[in-house]
Amino acid sequence: MTTTNPYLSTPGEILLEEFLQPLGISQYRLAKAIGKPQSAISDIVHGRRAITVEMAWLLSRALGTTPEFWLKLEATYQLKALDEADMPQVVSLV
């Protein structure tokens, strides 16, 4: 999921700009460290793939964060990128 909002960073942009680049870690090196294909990291960095629970756990172990950090980034991004105009009408039950 990508967005046209220039002020909304994807979790992948944060991964790249706040972790990989400052630490001098390539996408390939991260992929090898977590046992995933480099294309998976590339897809996250380029906003083509969401961060799953499994990926959040792997990233947290490799980068010294928590799985919750990555999952909250993903959930916040998805909520802010949601276009309510594309959502169906919902009748409140309460």
PyMOL Python script that loads the backbone (N, CA, C, O; Angstrom):
from pymol import cmd

cmd.read_pdbstr("""\
ATOM      1  N   MET A   1       0.843  -1.170   0.000  1.00  0.00           N
ATOM      2  CA  MET A   1       0.000   0.000   0.000  1.00  0.00           C
ATOM      3  C   MET A   1       0.893   1.239   0.000  1.00  0.00           C
ATOM      4  O   MET A   1       1.730   1.400   0.888  1.00  0.00           O
ATOM      5  N   THR A   2       0.726   2.087  -0.959  1.00  0.00           N
ATOM      6  CA  THR A   2       1.455   3.345  -1.004  1.00  0.00           C
ATOM      7  C   THR A   2       0.464   4.484  -0.981  1.00  0.00           C
ATOM      8  O   THR A   2      -0.718   4.295  -1.269  1.00  0.00           O
ATOM      9  N   THR A   3       0.935   5.654  -0.643  1.00  0.00           N
ATOM     10  CA  THR A   3       0.058   6.814  -0.527  1.00  0.00           C
ATOM     11  C   THR A   3       0.675   7.993  -1.246  1.00  0.00           C
ATOM     12  O   THR A   3       1.886   8.036  -1.465  1.00  0.00           O
ATOM     13  N   THR A   4      -0.154   8.942  -1.608  1.00  0.00           N
ATOM     14  CA  THR A   4       0.351  10.148  -2.257  1.00  0.00           C
ATOM     15  C   THR A   4       0.614  11.250  -1.249  1.00  0.00           C
ATOM     16  O   THR A   4       1.072  12.328  -1.630  1.00  0.00           O
ATOM     17  N   ASN A   5       0.342  11.015   0.017  1.00  0.00           N
ATOM     18  CA  ASN A   5       0.587  11.998   1.065  1.00  0.00           C
ATOM     19  C   ASN A   5       2.095  12.101   1.302  1.00  0.00           C
ATOM     20  O   ASN A   5       2.702  11.150   1.795  1.00  0.00           O
ATOM     21  N   PRO A   6       2.717  13.248   0.957  1.00  0.00           N
ATOM     22  CA  PRO A   6       4.171  13.358   1.095  1.00  0.00           C
ATOM     23  C   PRO A   6       4.647  13.433   2.549  1.00  0.00           C
ATOM     24  O   PRO A   6       5.845  13.327   2.811  1.00  0.00           O
ATOM     25  N   TYR A   7       3.730  13.612   3.484  1.00  0.00           N
ATOM     26  CA  TYR A   7       4.099  13.725   4.892  1.00  0.00           C
ATOM     27  C   TYR A   7       3.935  12.417   5.661  1.00  0.00           C
ATOM     28  O   TYR A   7       4.207  12.360   6.860  1.00  0.00           O
ATOM     29  N   LEU A   8       3.497  11.383   4.980  1.00  0.00           N
ATOM     30  CA  LEU A   8       3.257  10.096   5.615  1.00  0.00           C
ATOM     31  C   LEU A   8       4.354   9.121   5.206  1.00  0.00           C
ATOM     32  O   LEU A   8       4.458   8.743   4.039  1.00  0.00           O
ATOM     33  N   SER A   9       5.160   8.720   6.166  1.00  0.00           N
ATOM     34  CA  SER A   9       6.261   7.782   5.896  1.00  0.00           C
ATOM     35  C   SER A   9       5.783   6.354   6.050  1.00  0.00           C
ATOM     36  O   SER A   9       5.060   6.028   6.992  1.00  0.00           O
ATOM     37  N   THR A  10       6.188   5.505   5.125  1.00  0.00           N
ATOM     38  CA  THR A  10       5.882   4.087   5.256  1.00  0.00           C
ATOM     39  C   THR A  10       6.820   3.473   6.290  1.00  0.00           C
ATOM     40  O   THR A  10       7.889   4.021   6.559  1.00  0.00           O
ATOM     41  N   PRO A  11       6.429   2.343   6.871  1.00  0.00           N
ATOM     42  CA  PRO A  11       7.348   1.654   7.775  1.00  0.00           C
ATOM     43  C   PRO A  11       8.678   1.315   7.083  1.00  0.00           C
ATOM     44  O   PRO A  11       9.731   1.309   7.721  1.00  0.00           O
ATOM     45  N   GLY A  12       8.619   1.037   5.788  1.00  0.00           N
ATOM     46  CA  GLY A  12       9.839   0.739   5.039  1.00  0.00           C
ATOM     47  C   GLY A  12      10.767   1.930   4.926  1.00  0.00           C
ATOM     48  O   GLY A  12      11.986   1.776   4.989  1.00  0.00           O
ATOM     49  N   GLU A  13      10.201   3.124   4.760  1.00  0.00           N
ATOM     50  CA  GLU A  13      11.033   4.332   4.730  1.00  0.00           C
ATOM     51  C   GLU A  13      11.722   4.531   6.072  1.00  0.00           C
ATOM     52  O   GLU A  13      12.886   4.928   6.129  1.00  0.00           O
ATOM     53  N   ILE A  14      10.999   4.253   7.145  1.00  0.00           N
ATOM     54  CA  ILE A  14      11.592   4.377   8.481  1.00  0.00           C
ATOM     55  C   ILE A  14      12.674   3.326   8.674  1.00  0.00           C
ATOM     56  O   ILE A  14      13.734   3.618   9.228  1.00  0.00           O
ATOM     57  N   LEU A  15      12.413   2.106   8.223  1.00  0.00           N
ATOM     58  CA  LEU A  15      13.427   1.052   8.293  1.00  0.00           C
ATOM     59  C   LEU A  15      14.700   1.496   7.583  1.00  0.00           C
ATOM     60  O   LEU A  15      15.798   1.358   8.123  1.00  0.00           O
ATOM     61  N   LEU A  16      14.554   2.023   6.383  1.00  0.00           N
ATOM     62  CA  LEU A  16      15.712   2.435   5.590  1.00  0.00           C
ATOM     63  C   LEU A  16      16.417   3.648   6.189  1.00  0.00           C
ATOM     64  O   LEU A  16      17.629   3.623   6.401  1.00  0.00           O
ATOM     65  N   GLU A  17      15.664   4.703   6.459  1.00  0.00           N
ATOM     66  CA  GLU A  17      16.253   5.989   6.839  1.00  0.00           C
ATOM     67  C   GLU A  17      16.676   6.089   8.300  1.00  0.00           C
ATOM     68  O   GLU A  17      17.583   6.852   8.630  1.00  0.00           O
ATOM     69  N   GLU A  18      16.027   5.327   9.176  1.00  0.00           N
ATOM     70  CA  GLU A  18      16.341   5.424  10.606  1.00  0.00           C
ATOM     71  C   GLU A  18      17.181   4.261  11.128  1.00  0.00           C
ATOM     72  O   GLU A  18      17.753   4.344  12.214  1.00  0.00           O
ATOM     73  N   PHE A  19      17.255   3.184  10.359  1.00  0.00           N
ATOM     74  CA  PHE A  19      18.006   2.016  10.816  1.00  0.00           C
ATOM     75  C   PHE A  19      19.101   1.609   9.829  1.00  0.00           C
ATOM     76  O   PHE A  19      20.285   1.659  10.161  1.00  0.00           O
ATOM     77  N   LEU A  20      18.716   1.211   8.635  1.00  0.00           N
ATOM     78  CA  LEU A  20      19.703   0.657   7.713  1.00  0.00           C
ATOM     79  C   LEU A  20      20.774   1.659   7.315  1.00  0.00           C
ATOM     80  O   LEU A  20      21.964   1.375   7.453  1.00  0.00           O
ATOM     81  N   GLN A  21      20.375   2.822   6.825  1.00  0.00           N
ATOM     82  CA  GLN A  21      21.376   3.807   6.390  1.00  0.00           C
ATOM     83  C   GLN A  21      22.274   4.283   7.531  1.00  0.00           C
ATOM     84  O   GLN A  21      23.495   4.263   7.379  1.00  0.00           O
ATOM     85  N   PRO A  22      21.716   4.711   8.673  1.00  0.00           N
ATOM     86  CA  PRO A  22      22.607   5.166   9.753  1.00  0.00           C
ATOM     87  C   PRO A  22      23.548   4.086  10.285  1.00  0.00           C
ATOM     88  O   PRO A  22      24.669   4.381  10.700  1.00  0.00           O
ATOM     89  N   LEU A  23      23.084   2.834  10.272  1.00  0.00           N
ATOM     90  CA  LEU A  23      23.901   1.739  10.786  1.00  0.00           C
ATOM     91  C   LEU A  23      24.802   1.127   9.722  1.00  0.00           C
ATOM     92  O   LEU A  23      25.609   0.246  10.021  1.00  0.00           O
ATOM     93  N   GLY A  24      24.668   1.589   8.485  1.00  0.00           N
ATOM     94  CA  GLY A  24      25.487   1.050   7.404  1.00  0.00           C
ATOM     95  C   GLY A  24      25.166  -0.394   7.067  1.00  0.00           C
ATOM     96  O   GLY A  24      26.053  -1.166   6.701  1.00  0.00           O
ATOM     97  N   ILE A  25      23.890  -0.761   7.191  1.00  0.00           N
ATOM     98  CA  ILE A  25      23.457  -2.131   6.925  1.00  0.00           C
ATOM     99  C   ILE A  25      22.731  -2.148   5.586  1.00  0.00           C
ATOM    100  O   ILE A  25      21.808  -1.364   5.366  1.00  0.00           O
ATOM    101  N   SER A  26      23.147  -3.043   4.692  1.00  0.00           N
ATOM    102  CA  SER A  26      22.466  -3.161   3.406  1.00  0.00           C
ATOM    103  C   SER A  26      21.199  -3.991   3.570  1.00  0.00           C
ATOM    104  O   SER A  26      21.056  -4.748   4.531  1.00  0.00           O
ATOM    105  N   GLN A  27      20.295  -3.839   2.630  1.00  0.00           N
ATOM    106  CA  GLN A  27      19.089  -4.656   2.627  1.00  0.00           C
ATOM    107  C   GLN A  27      19.466  -6.132   2.524  1.00  0.00           C
ATOM    108  O   GLN A  27      18.849  -6.983   3.164  1.00  0.00           O
ATOM    109  N   TYR A  28      20.472  -6.424   1.724  1.00  0.00           N
ATOM    110  CA  TYR A  28      20.943  -7.798   1.558  1.00  0.00           C
ATOM    111  C   TYR A  28      21.447  -8.372   2.893  1.00  0.00           C
ATOM    112  O   TYR A  28      21.122  -9.503   3.254  1.00  0.00           O
ATOM    113  N   ARG A  29      22.234  -7.585   3.607  1.00  0.00           N
ATOM    114  CA  ARG A  29      22.787  -8.047   4.892  1.00  0.00           C
ATOM    115  C   ARG A  29      21.669  -8.296   5.908  1.00  0.00           C
ATOM    116  O   ARG A  29      21.704  -9.286   6.638  1.00  0.00           O
ATOM    117  N   LEU A  30      20.682  -7.403   5.956  1.00  0.00           N
ATOM    118  CA  LEU A  30      19.555  -7.604   6.864  1.00  0.00           C
ATOM    119  C   LEU A  30      18.794  -8.868   6.490  1.00  0.00           C
ATOM    120  O   LEU A  30      18.436  -9.666   7.356  1.00  0.00           O
ATOM    121  N   ALA A  31      18.550  -9.046   5.201  1.00  0.00           N
ATOM    122  CA  ALA A  31      17.830 -10.236   4.737  1.00  0.00           C
ATOM    123  C   ALA A  31      18.549 -11.511   5.156  1.00  0.00           C
ATOM    124  O   ALA A  31      17.916 -12.450   5.638  1.00  0.00           O
ATOM    125  N   LYS A  32      19.853 -11.551   4.978  1.00  0.00           N
ATOM    126  CA  LYS A  32      20.627 -12.733   5.362  1.00  0.00           C
ATOM    127  C   LYS A  32      20.578 -12.954   6.879  1.00  0.00           C
ATOM    128  O   LYS A  32      20.503 -14.093   7.339  1.00  0.00           O
ATOM    129  N   ALA A  33      20.619 -11.866   7.649  1.00  0.00           N
ATOM    130  CA  ALA A  33      20.609 -11.985   9.106  1.00  0.00           C
ATOM    131  C   ALA A  33      19.297 -12.562   9.626  1.00  0.00           C
ATOM    132  O   ALA A  33      19.284 -13.254  10.644  1.00  0.00           O
ATOM    133  N   ILE A  34      18.194 -12.282   8.932  1.00  0.00           N
ATOM    134  CA  ILE A  34      16.892 -12.761   9.408  1.00  0.00           C
ATOM    135  C   ILE A  34      16.393 -13.970   8.627  1.00  0.00           C
ATOM    136  O   ILE A  34      15.311 -14.485   8.908  1.00  0.00           O
ATOM    137  N   GLY A  35      17.164 -14.424   7.660  1.00  0.00           N
ATOM    138  CA  GLY A  35      16.798 -15.621   6.918  1.00  0.00           C
ATOM    139  C   GLY A  35      15.649 -15.438   5.943  1.00  0.00           C
ATOM    140  O   GLY A  35      14.870 -16.364   5.714  1.00  0.00           O
ATOM    141  N   LYS A  36      15.543 -14.263   5.375  1.00  0.00           N
ATOM    142  CA  LYS A  36      14.489 -13.967   4.393  1.00  0.00           C
ATOM    143  C   LYS A  36      15.137 -13.507   3.094  1.00  0.00           C
ATOM    144  O   LYS A  36      16.290 -13.076   3.098  1.00  0.00           O
ATOM    145  N   PRO A  37      14.405 -13.594   1.976  1.00  0.00           N
ATOM    146  CA  PRO A  37      14.973 -13.122   0.711  1.00  0.00           C
ATOM    147  C   PRO A  37      15.132 -11.602   0.708  1.00  0.00           C
ATOM    148  O   PRO A  37      14.353 -10.881   1.332  1.00  0.00           O
ATOM    149  N   GLN A  38      16.141 -11.139   0.003  1.00  0.00           N
ATOM    150  CA  GLN A  38      16.387  -9.704  -0.093  1.00  0.00           C
ATOM    151  C   GLN A  38      15.180  -8.992  -0.702  1.00  0.00           C
ATOM    152  O   GLN A  38      14.914  -7.834  -0.381  1.00  0.00           O
ATOM    153  N   SER A  39      14.457  -9.676  -1.572  1.00  0.00           N
ATOM    154  CA  SER A  39      13.275  -9.066  -2.198  1.00  0.00           C
ATOM    155  C   SER A  39      12.204  -8.723  -1.158  1.00  0.00           C
ATOM    156  O   SER A  39      11.449  -7.770  -1.349  1.00  0.00           O
ATOM    157  N   ALA A  40      12.127  -9.473  -0.080  1.00  0.00           N
ATOM    158  CA  ALA A  40      11.162  -9.168   0.976  1.00  0.00           C
ATOM    159  C   ALA A  40      11.495  -7.838   1.641  1.00  0.00           C
ATOM    160  O   ALA A  40      10.603  -7.028   1.893  1.00  0.00           O
ATOM    161  N   ILE A  41      12.773  -7.611   1.926  1.00  0.00           N
ATOM    162  CA  ILE A  41      13.204  -6.348   2.528  1.00  0.00           C
ATOM    163  C   ILE A  41      13.002  -5.213   1.530  1.00  0.00           C
ATOM    164  O   ILE A  41      12.518  -4.143   1.899  1.00  0.00           O
ATOM    165  N   SER A  42      13.364  -5.435   0.284  1.00  0.00           N
ATOM    166  CA  SER A  42      13.190  -4.423  -0.750  1.00  0.00           C
ATOM    167  C   SER A  42      11.720  -4.037  -0.899  1.00  0.00           C
ATOM    168  O   SER A  42      11.396  -2.857  -1.039  1.00  0.00           O
ATOM    169  N   ASP A  43      10.839  -5.024  -0.869  1.00  0.00           N
ATOM    170  CA  ASP A  43       9.411  -4.737  -0.987  1.00  0.00           C
ATOM    171  C   ASP A  43       8.911  -3.897   0.190  1.00  0.00           C
ATOM    172  O   ASP A  43       8.089  -3.001   0.003  1.00  0.00           O
ATOM    173  N   ILE A  44       9.392  -4.175   1.378  1.00  0.00           N
ATOM    174  CA  ILE A  44       9.011  -3.369   2.549  1.00  0.00           C
ATOM    175  C   ILE A  44       9.544  -1.950   2.396  1.00  0.00           C
ATOM    176  O   ILE A  44       8.807  -0.982   2.588  1.00  0.00           O
ATOM    177  N   VAL A  45      10.813  -1.826   2.053  1.00  0.00           N
ATOM    178  CA  VAL A  45      11.443  -0.506   1.907  1.00  0.00           C
ATOM    179  C   VAL A  45      10.715   0.339   0.857  1.00  0.00           C
ATOM    180  O   VAL A  45      10.584   1.552   1.019  1.00  0.00           O
ATOM    181  N   HIS A  46      10.247  -0.294  -0.209  1.00  0.00           N
ATOM    182  CA  HIS A  46       9.585   0.445  -1.284  1.00  0.00           C
ATOM    183  C   HIS A  46       8.065   0.505  -1.130  1.00  0.00           C
ATOM    184  O   HIS A  46       7.365   0.914  -2.057  1.00  0.00           O
ATOM    185  N   GLY A  47       7.553   0.103   0.027  1.00  0.00           N
ATOM    186  CA  GLY A  47       6.130   0.222   0.308  1.00  0.00           C
ATOM    187  C   GLY A  47       5.244  -0.748  -0.443  1.00  0.00           C
ATOM    188  O   GLY A  47       4.044  -0.509  -0.579  1.00  0.00           O
ATOM    189  N   ARG A  48       5.809  -1.834  -0.932  1.00  0.00           N
ATOM    190  CA  ARG A  48       5.036  -2.825  -1.680  1.00  0.00           C
ATOM    191  C   ARG A  48       4.576  -3.987  -0.803  1.00  0.00           C
ATOM    192  O   ARG A  48       3.772  -4.814  -1.234  1.00  0.00           O
ATOM    193  N   ARG A  49       5.083  -4.050   0.422  1.00  0.00           N
ATOM    194  CA  ARG A  49       4.750  -5.158   1.319  1.00  0.00           C
ATOM    195  C   ARG A  49       4.604  -4.611   2.728  1.00  0.00           C
ATOM    196  O   ARG A  49       5.390  -3.776   3.175  1.00  0.00           O
ATOM    197  N   ALA A  50       3.591  -5.094   3.411  1.00  0.00           N
ATOM    198  CA  ALA A  50       3.367  -4.694   4.805  1.00  0.00           C
ATOM    199  C   ALA A  50       4.263  -5.513   5.733  1.00  0.00           C
ATOM    200  O   ALA A  50       4.750  -6.584   5.371  1.00  0.00           O
ATOM    201  N   ILE A  51       4.465  -4.990   6.917  1.00  0.00           N
ATOM    202  CA  ILE A  51       5.234  -5.714   7.933  1.00  0.00           C
ATOM    203  C   ILE A  51       4.278  -6.633   8.686  1.00  0.00           C
ATOM    204  O   ILE A  51       3.345  -6.174   9.346  1.00  0.00           O
ATOM    205  N   THR A  52       4.522  -7.927   8.578  1.00  0.00           N
ATOM    206  CA  THR A  52       3.707  -8.936   9.261  1.00  0.00           C
ATOM    207  C   THR A  52       4.205  -9.126  10.694  1.00  0.00           C
ATOM    208  O   THR A  52       5.239  -8.587  11.088  1.00  0.00           O
ATOM    209  N   VAL A  53       3.454  -9.893  11.449  1.00  0.00           N
ATOM    210  CA  VAL A  53       3.873 -10.211  12.817  1.00  0.00           C
ATOM    211  C   VAL A  53       5.223 -10.924  12.802  1.00  0.00           C
ATOM    212  O   VAL A  53       6.108 -10.603  13.595  1.00  0.00           O
ATOM    213  N   GLU A  54       5.377 -11.887  11.903  1.00  0.00           N
ATOM    214  CA  GLU A  54       6.648 -12.615  11.809  1.00  0.00           C
ATOM    215  C   GLU A  54       7.798 -11.669  11.459  1.00  0.00           C
ATOM    216  O   GLU A  54       8.861 -11.722  12.079  1.00  0.00           O
ATOM    217  N   MET A  55       7.584 -10.809  10.470  1.00  0.00           N
ATOM    218  CA  MET A  55       8.640  -9.872  10.062  1.00  0.00           C
ATOM    219  C   MET A  55       8.951  -8.891  11.194  1.00  0.00           C
ATOM    220  O   MET A  55      10.111  -8.538  11.404  1.00  0.00           O
ATOM    221  N   ALA A  56       7.933  -8.453  11.916  1.00  0.00           N
ATOM    222  CA  ALA A  56       8.154  -7.546  13.046  1.00  0.00           C
ATOM    223  C   ALA A  56       9.049  -8.204  14.087  1.00  0.00           C
ATOM    224  O   ALA A  56       9.943  -7.564  14.642  1.00  0.00           O
ATOM    225  N   TRP A  57       8.806  -9.476  14.347  1.00  0.00           N
ATOM    226  CA  TRP A  57       9.627 -10.202  15.317  1.00  0.00           C
ATOM    227  C   TRP A  57      11.067 -10.309  14.826  1.00  0.00           C
ATOM    228  O   TRP A  57      12.009 -10.077  15.584  1.00  0.00           O
ATOM    229  N   LEU A  58      11.230 -10.663  13.547  1.00  0.00           N
ATOM    230  CA  LEU A  58      12.574 -10.801  12.981  1.00  0.00           C
ATOM    231  C   LEU A  58      13.320  -9.467  12.984  1.00  0.00           C
ATOM    232  O   LEU A  58      14.486  -9.412  13.375  1.00  0.00           O
ATOM    233  N   LEU A  59      12.660  -8.396  12.552  1.00  0.00           N
ATOM    234  CA  LEU A  59      13.301  -7.074  12.545  1.00  0.00           C
ATOM    235  C   LEU A  59      13.689  -6.652  13.953  1.00  0.00           C
ATOM    236  O   LEU A  59      14.755  -6.074  14.162  1.00  0.00           O
ATOM    237  N   SER A  60      12.830  -6.937  14.912  1.00  0.00           N
ATOM    238  CA  SER A  60      13.127  -6.528  16.288  1.00  0.00           C
ATOM    239  C   SER A  60      14.375  -7.225  16.813  1.00  0.00           C
ATOM    240  O   SER A  60      15.181  -6.610  17.511  1.00  0.00           O
ATOM    241  N   ARG A  61      14.538  -8.490  16.486  1.00  0.00           N
ATOM    242  CA  ARG A  61      15.718  -9.223  16.943  1.00  0.00           C
ATOM    243  C   ARG A  61      16.988  -8.718  16.263  1.00  0.00           C
ATOM    244  O   ARG A  61      18.036  -8.604  16.899  1.00  0.00           O
ATOM    245  N   ALA A  62      16.889  -8.419  14.981  1.00  0.00           N
ATOM    246  CA  ALA A  62      18.065  -7.983  14.224  1.00  0.00           C
ATOM    247  C   ALA A  62      18.462  -6.552  14.547  1.00  0.00           C
ATOM    248  O   ALA A  62      19.644  -6.212  14.492  1.00  0.00           O
ATOM    249  N   LEU A  63      17.487  -5.703  14.886  1.00  0.00           N
ATOM    250  CA  LEU A  63      17.769  -4.268  15.018  1.00  0.00           C
ATOM    251  C   LEU A  63      17.627  -3.735  16.446  1.00  0.00           C
ATOM    252  O   LEU A  63      17.724  -2.528  16.668  1.00  0.00           O
ATOM    253  N   GLY A  64      17.401  -4.622  17.408  1.00  0.00           N
ATOM    254  CA  GLY A  64      17.360  -4.200  18.807  1.00  0.00           C
ATOM    255  C   GLY A  64      16.140  -3.378  19.174  1.00  0.00           C
ATOM    256  O   GLY A  64      16.217  -2.488  20.022  1.00  0.00           O
ATOM    257  N   THR A  65      15.013  -3.673  18.538  1.00  0.00           N
ATOM    258  CA  THR A  65      13.776  -2.979  18.878  1.00  0.00           C
ATOM    259  C   THR A  65      12.805  -4.011  19.446  1.00  0.00           C
ATOM    260  O   THR A  65      13.220  -5.058  19.941  1.00  0.00           O
ATOM    261  N   THR A  66      11.525  -3.711  19.371  1.00  0.00           N
ATOM    262  CA  THR A  66      10.508  -4.670  19.794  1.00  0.00           C
ATOM    263  C   THR A  66       9.595  -4.962  18.606  1.00  0.00           C
ATOM    264  O   THR A  66       9.488  -4.140  17.696  1.00  0.00           O
ATOM    265  N   PRO A  67       8.937  -6.123  18.603  1.00  0.00           N
ATOM    266  CA  PRO A  67       7.967  -6.385  17.540  1.00  0.00           C
ATOM    267  C   PRO A  67       6.845  -5.348  17.536  1.00  0.00           C
ATOM    268  O   PRO A  67       6.339  -4.965  16.481  1.00  0.00           O
ATOM    269  N   GLU A  68       6.467  -4.900  18.733  1.00  0.00           N
ATOM    270  CA  GLU A  68       5.392  -3.913  18.842  1.00  0.00           C
ATOM    271  C   GLU A  68       5.737  -2.613  18.123  1.00  0.00           C
ATOM    272  O   GLU A  68       4.858  -1.972  17.547  1.00  0.00           O
ATOM    273  N   PHE A  69       7.004  -2.220  18.153  1.00  0.00           N
ATOM    274  CA  PHE A  69       7.441  -1.013  17.456  1.00  0.00           C
ATOM    275  C   PHE A  69       7.079  -1.091  15.983  1.00  0.00           C
ATOM    276  O   PHE A  69       6.489  -0.161  15.434  1.00  0.00           O
ATOM    277  N   TRP A  70       7.433  -2.206  15.337  1.00  0.00           N
ATOM    278  CA  TRP A  70       7.193  -2.376  13.905  1.00  0.00           C
ATOM    279  C   TRP A  70       5.715  -2.539  13.601  1.00  0.00           C
ATOM    280  O   TRP A  70       5.231  -2.014  12.598  1.00  0.00           O
ATOM    281  N   LEU A  71       4.988  -3.261  14.453  1.00  0.00           N
ATOM    282  CA  LEU A  71       3.560  -3.453  14.218  1.00  0.00           C
ATOM    283  C   LEU A  71       2.783  -2.157  14.398  1.00  0.00           C
ATOM    284  O   LEU A  71       1.821  -1.905  13.672  1.00  0.00           O
ATOM    285  N   LYS A  72       3.191  -1.337  15.354  1.00  0.00           N
ATOM    286  CA  LYS A  72       2.522  -0.039  15.548  1.00  0.00           C
ATOM    287  C   LYS A  72       2.810   0.895  14.377  1.00  0.00           C
ATOM    288  O   LYS A  72       1.926   1.632  13.940  1.00  0.00           O
ATOM    289  N   LEU A  73       4.036   0.868  13.867  1.00  0.00           N
ATOM    290  CA  LEU A  73       4.348   1.662  12.669  1.00  0.00           C
ATOM    291  C   LEU A  73       3.453   1.253  11.515  1.00  0.00           C
ATOM    292  O   LEU A  73       2.890   2.103  10.825  1.00  0.00           O
ATOM    293  N   GLU A  74       3.322  -0.048  11.306  1.00  0.00           N
ATOM    294  CA  GLU A  74       2.503  -0.557  10.206  1.00  0.00           C
ATOM    295  C   GLU A  74       1.041  -0.198  10.389  1.00  0.00           C
ATOM    296  O   GLU A  74       0.402   0.282   9.453  1.00  0.00           O
ATOM    297  N   ALA A  75       0.501  -0.421  11.576  1.00  0.00           N
ATOM    298  CA  ALA A  75      -0.912  -0.132  11.826  1.00  0.00           C
ATOM    299  C   ALA A  75      -1.201   1.368  11.686  1.00  0.00           C
ATOM    300  O   ALA A  75      -2.209   1.756  11.095  1.00  0.00           O
ATOM    301  N   THR A  76      -0.328   2.195  12.224  1.00  0.00           N
ATOM    302  CA  THR A  76      -0.504   3.647  12.121  1.00  0.00           C
ATOM    303  C   THR A  76      -0.459   4.091  10.672  1.00  0.00           C
ATOM    304  O   THR A  76      -1.278   4.904  10.243  1.00  0.00           O
ATOM    305  N   TYR A  77       0.483   3.570   9.921  1.00  0.00           N
ATOM    306  CA  TYR A  77       0.587   3.916   8.505  1.00  0.00           C
ATOM    307  C   TYR A  77      -0.689   3.520   7.760  1.00  0.00           C
ATOM    308  O   TYR A  77      -1.246   4.322   7.011  1.00  0.00           O
ATOM    309  N   GLN A  78      -1.145   2.298   7.962  1.00  0.00           N
ATOM    310  CA  GLN A  78      -2.323   1.826   7.237  1.00  0.00           C
ATOM    311  C   GLN A  78      -3.568   2.640   7.578  1.00  0.00           C
ATOM    312  O   GLN A  78      -4.375   2.941   6.699  1.00  0.00           O
ATOM    313  N   LEU A  79      -3.722   2.994   8.848  1.00  0.00           N
ATOM    314  CA  LEU A  79      -4.878   3.805   9.238  1.00  0.00           C
ATOM    315  C   LEU A  79      -4.825   5.201   8.632  1.00  0.00           C
ATOM    316  O   LEU A  79      -5.842   5.719   8.171  1.00  0.00           O
ATOM    317  N   LYS A  80      -3.650   5.807   8.631  1.00  0.00           N
ATOM    318  CA  LYS A  80      -3.520   7.157   8.079  1.00  0.00           C
ATOM    319  C   LYS A  80      -3.625   7.166   6.555  1.00  0.00           C
ATOM    320  O   LYS A  80      -4.040   8.165   5.969  1.00  0.00           O
ATOM    321  N   ALA A  81      -3.254   6.070   5.916  1.00  0.00           N
ATOM    322  CA  ALA A  81      -3.306   5.993   4.458  1.00  0.00           C
ATOM    323  C   ALA A  81      -4.688   5.572   3.953  1.00  0.00           C
ATOM    324  O   ALA A  81      -4.964   5.655   2.756  1.00  0.00           O
ATOM    325  N   LEU A  82      -5.540   5.128   4.848  1.00  0.00           N
ATOM    326  CA  LEU A  82      -6.864   4.661   4.468  1.00  0.00           C
ATOM    327  C   LEU A  82      -7.688   5.801   3.870  1.00  0.00           C
ATOM    328  O   LEU A  82      -7.792   6.882   4.450  1.00  0.00           O
ATOM    329  N   ASP A  83      -8.260   5.543   2.724  1.00  0.00           N
ATOM    330  CA  ASP A  83      -9.149   6.514   2.086  1.00  0.00           C
ATOM    331  C   ASP A  83     -10.578   6.130   2.446  1.00  0.00           C
ATOM    332  O   ASP A  83     -11.120   5.157   1.922  1.00  0.00           O
ATOM    333  N   GLU A  84     -11.181   6.900   3.341  1.00  0.00           N
ATOM    334  CA  GLU A  84     -12.522   6.573   3.815  1.00  0.00           C
ATOM    335  C   GLU A  84     -13.556   6.608   2.691  1.00  0.00           C
ATOM    336  O   GLU A  84     -14.603   5.970   2.796  1.00  0.00           O
ATOM    337  N   ALA A  85     -13.275   7.335   1.634  1.00  0.00           N
ATOM    338  CA  ALA A  85     -14.206   7.405   0.503  1.00  0.00           C
ATOM    339  C   ALA A  85     -14.344   6.053  -0.182  1.00  0.00           C
ATOM    340  O   ALA A  85     -15.362   5.785  -0.820  1.00  0.00           O
ATOM    341  N   ASP A  86     -13.337   5.201  -0.058  1.00  0.00           N
ATOM    342  CA  ASP A  86     -13.370   3.879  -0.674  1.00  0.00           C
ATOM    343  C   ASP A  86     -14.052   2.833   0.209  1.00  0.00           C
ATOM    344  O   ASP A  86     -14.239   1.692  -0.214  1.00  0.00           O
ATOM    345  N   MET A  87     -14.416   3.209   1.409  1.00  0.00           N
ATOM    346  CA  MET A  87     -15.012   2.262   2.358  1.00  0.00           C
ATOM    347  C   MET A  87     -16.528   2.228   2.185  1.00  0.00           C
ATOM    348  O   MET A  87     -17.140   3.234   1.824  1.00  0.00           O
ATOM    349  N   PRO A  88     -17.130   1.072   2.443  1.00  0.00           N
ATOM    350  CA  PRO A  88     -18.596   0.979   2.319  1.00  0.00           C
ATOM    351  C   PRO A  88     -19.294   1.705   3.473  1.00  0.00           C
ATOM    352  O   PRO A  88     -18.700   1.972   4.518  1.00  0.00           O
ATOM    353  N   GLN A  89     -20.562   2.009   3.249  1.00  0.00           N
ATOM    354  CA  GLN A  89     -21.364   2.599   4.309  1.00  0.00           C
ATOM    355  C   GLN A  89     -21.578   1.548   5.393  1.00  0.00           C
ATOM    356  O   GLN A  89     -21.829   0.382   5.088  1.00  0.00           O
ATOM    357  N   VAL A  90     -21.480   1.951   6.640  1.00  0.00           N
ATOM    358  CA  VAL A  90     -21.662   1.042   7.752  1.00  0.00           C
ATOM    359  C   VAL A  90     -22.731   1.627   8.669  1.00  0.00           C
ATOM    360  O   VAL A  90     -22.692   2.814   8.996  1.00  0.00           O
ATOM    361  N   VAL A  91     -23.671   0.806   9.077  1.00  0.00           N
ATOM    362  CA  VAL A  91     -24.722   1.229   9.995  1.00  0.00           C
ATOM    363  C   VAL A  91     -24.250   0.926  11.409  1.00  0.00           C
ATOM    364  O   VAL A  91     -23.852  -0.198  11.714  1.00  0.00           O
ATOM    365  N   SER A  92     -24.296   1.932  12.263  1.00  0.00           N
ATOM    366  CA  SER A  92     -23.871   1.745  13.640  1.00  0.00           C
ATOM    367  C   SER A  92     -24.852   0.821  14.372  1.00  0.00           C
ATOM    368  O   SER A  92     -26.068   0.968  14.250  1.00  0.00           O
ATOM    369  N   LEU A  93     -24.311  -0.115  15.120  1.00  0.00           N
ATOM    370  CA  LEU A  93     -25.136  -1.055  15.879  1.00  0.00           C
ATOM    371  C   LEU A  93     -25.294  -0.656  17.341  1.00  0.00           C
ATOM    372  O   LEU A  93     -25.997  -1.322  18.102  1.00  0.00           O
ATOM    373  N   VAL A  94     -24.645   0.421  17.725  1.00  0.00           N
ATOM    374  CA  VAL A  94     -24.758   0.866  19.125  1.00  0.00           C
ATOM    375  C   VAL A  94     -25.239   2.287  19.197  1.00  0.00           C
ATOM    376  O   VAL A  94     -25.394   2.832  20.289  1.00  0.00           O
TER     377      VAL A  94
END
""", "prot")
cmd.dss("prot")
cmd.show_as("cartoon", "prot")
cmd.util.cbc("prot")
cmd.orient("prot")
